Amino acid sequence: MKIAKGKVSTRKDKKEVALPVEERKVGKRKAALKADKSRSKWTKKAKLGKKDPDKPKRPPSAFFVFLEEFRKTYKEEHPNVKAVSAVGKAGGEKWKSLTKAEKAPYESKAAQRKVDYEKLIKAYNKKQESVVDDEDEESDKSNSVVNDEDDEETGEGEEDDDEDDD
């Protein structure tokens, strides 16, 4: 019996060591450090930058193209079901039961949407590059050059020169 107790205690030790770092018991200091690290991840994500609302959305996959049509028919057949999850589950089950031939039209629609998306994203990227290039050209010039150009456009620079000559 003593031998069995000894084995059990070593097994517990092995289980603690085998647990992932996240599930192990930690002291107060380590827990506080862990909390600080997780908080910093959120701030980093917030600092990454805002999404551009003009950027085209990614195209839906074949399953989501199927779901667009399936939602309409499902809501007609089941008007009392309001849960989004129920519609999603039913759509997933239906998608799994479809054959490749039945999925083909949805896959072709998804492929067409992907081609359209690629055209839009190329145009968007060209537009973004031209905006960045314009900003770079302005920043390459010194402030005095930019101000002189502004003065020439408004005609203020010439008037200032005449006043100095008097």
Disulfide bonds with the S-S distance in Angstrom:
none
